[in-house]
Amino acid sequence: MSDFLKQFGEDLKKNVPGFIAVSVAEIKSGMSYYSQSAFSDFDPELASAYNLEVVKAEMNAIRALKLQGQVVDNVMITLTSQIHIIDVSDNGEYFIYLAVDSTKANLGMTKSILNKYKKEIAHKL
């Protein structure tokens, strides 16, 4: 595991209110490069595998609709007590999957931290 990803995970855990879990995965292969969970019964790699299908579906929709120049930036899924954010790297090769407790999350702060790291992920992996 790279020092970059370890720092990324620690930064999220420390600075994202309501942090539940995070995973960084490659879109093409689905391979997870990093995962961390605050709860032993929440598997971020399994969640990433399912959310990879969401990312691929959105990419296919963009192609099918011939939306020239459009790319998936992020997808936010709001559950009863959680928010799941799928943030695609700037080069479209990786995604960050982040789950937070919706009663504790500060979405502005969370998005700011994710944006900082997603710009770097494509260059450091």
C-alpha positions in Angstrom: 0.0 0.0 0.0 1.4 3.4 -0.9 2.1 6.0 1.7 -0.2 8.3 -0.3 -3.2 6.0 0.2 -2.5 5.4 3.8 -2.3 9.2 4.4 -5.5 9.6 2.4 -7.4 7.0 4.6 -6.1 8.5 7.8 -7.1 12.0 6.7 -10.6 10.9 5.9 -11.0 8.9 9.1 -9.8 11.9 11.1 -11.4 14.8 9.3 -14.7 13.5 7.9 -17.5 13.6 10.5 -19.5 10.4 10.5 -16.8 8.4 8.6 -18.0 4.8 8.0 -15.8 3.4 5.3 -13.7 4.2 2.2 -12.3 2.3 -0.7 -10.2 3.2 -3.8 -10.7 1.0 -6.8 -9.8 0.8 -10.5 -12.7 1.1 -12.8 -11.4 -1.1 -15.6 -10.6 -4.2 -13.4 -12.6 -3.5 -10.2 -9.4 -4.1 -8.2 -9.4 -2.4 -4.8 -6.1 -0.6 -4.0 -7.1 0.6 -0.5 -10.0 0.1 1.9 -10.7 1.0 5.5 -13.8 0.7 7.7 -14.7 2.1 11.1 -17.0 -1.0 11.6 -15.9 -4.6 11.3 -19.3 -5.6 9.7 -19.1 -3.0 6.9 -17.0 -4.3 4.0 -15.9 -1.3 1.8 -14.4 -3.6 -0.9 -17.7 -5.4 -1.3 -19.5 -2.1 -1.5 -17.0 -0.9 -4.1 -17.7 -4.0 -6.2 -21.4 -3.1 -6.3 -20.8 0.6 -6.8 -18.5 -0.1 -9.7 -21.6 -1.2 -11.6 -23.2 2.1 -10.9 -20.2 4.0 -12.3 -20.1 1.7 -15.4 -23.9 2.2 -15.9 -23.5 6.0 -15.8 -20.6 5.8 -18.3 -22.6 3.6 -20.6 -25.6 6.1 -20.3 -23.3 9.0 -21.3 -22.2 7.0 -24.4 -25.7 5.9 -25.3 -27.0 9.4 -25.0 -24.0 10.7 -27.0 -23.3 13.4 -24.4 -20.1 14.7 -26.0 -17.6 16.0 -23.5 -19.4 14.7 -20.5 -17.8 12.4 -17.8 -18.9 11.1 -14.5 -17.6 13.3 -11.8 -19.4 11.8 -8.8 -22.5 10.0 -7.7 -24.2 10.5 -4.4 -26.6 7.9 -3.0 -28.7 8.9 0.1 -29.9 6.1 2.2 -32.0 6.3 5.4 -29.0 7.0 7.7 -26.0 7.0 5.4 -24.7 8.9 2.4 -22.6 7.0 -0.1 -20.3 9.0 -2.4 -18.7 7.7 -5.5 -16.1 10.1 -6.7 -14.3 9.4 -10.1 -10.7 10.4 -10.6 -9.9 13.2 -13.0 -8.5 10.6 -15.6 -11.6 8.4 -15.2 -9.6 5.3 -14.3 -10.2 5.1 -10.5 -13.0 5.9 -8.1 -13.2 6.6 -4.4 -16.2 5.1 -2.6 -17.0 6.8 0.7 -19.8 6.0 3.2 -20.7 8.5 6.0 -23.3 8.7 8.6 -25.9 11.2 7.3 -26.6 12.6 10.8 -23.0 13.6 11.4 -21.7 14.3 7.9 -20.6 17.8 6.7 -21.0 17.4 2.9 -19.1 20.6 2.1 -16.0 19.5 4.1 -16.3 15.9 2.9 -16.4 17.0 -0.8 -13.5 19.4 -0.3 -11.3 16.6 1.1 -12.3 14.2 -1.6 -11.6 16.7 -4.4 -8.2 17.3 -2.9 -7.3 13.6 -3.1 -9.1 12.6 -6.3 -6.9 15.0 -8.3 -3.8 13.2 -7.0 -5.1 9.6 -7.2 -4.6 9.3 -11.0 -0.9 10.4 -10.7 0.1 8.4 -7.6 -1.4 5.0 -8.4 
